[in-house]
Amino acid sequence: MTSELKRAVRASGLPLNRIAVQSGVQVAALRRFMAGEQSLRLDKADLLAAYFGLSLRKD
């Protein structure tokens, strides 16, 4: 799911600030996530997935 979220963020072409505000995920957390420095908490990953119309699922 991590790679799908990162792909969705990149493919959107939207600034991280806009995604953060509209999704409810803090911009600092989103930046660290996109840089591969830190994972997102499950609740934040769920917010981001919902923003992009994705659903979290167990593989």
Secondary structure by P-SEA (a helix, b strand, c coil): caaaaaaaaaaacccaaaaaaaacccaaaaaaaaaccccccaaaaaaaaaaaccccccc
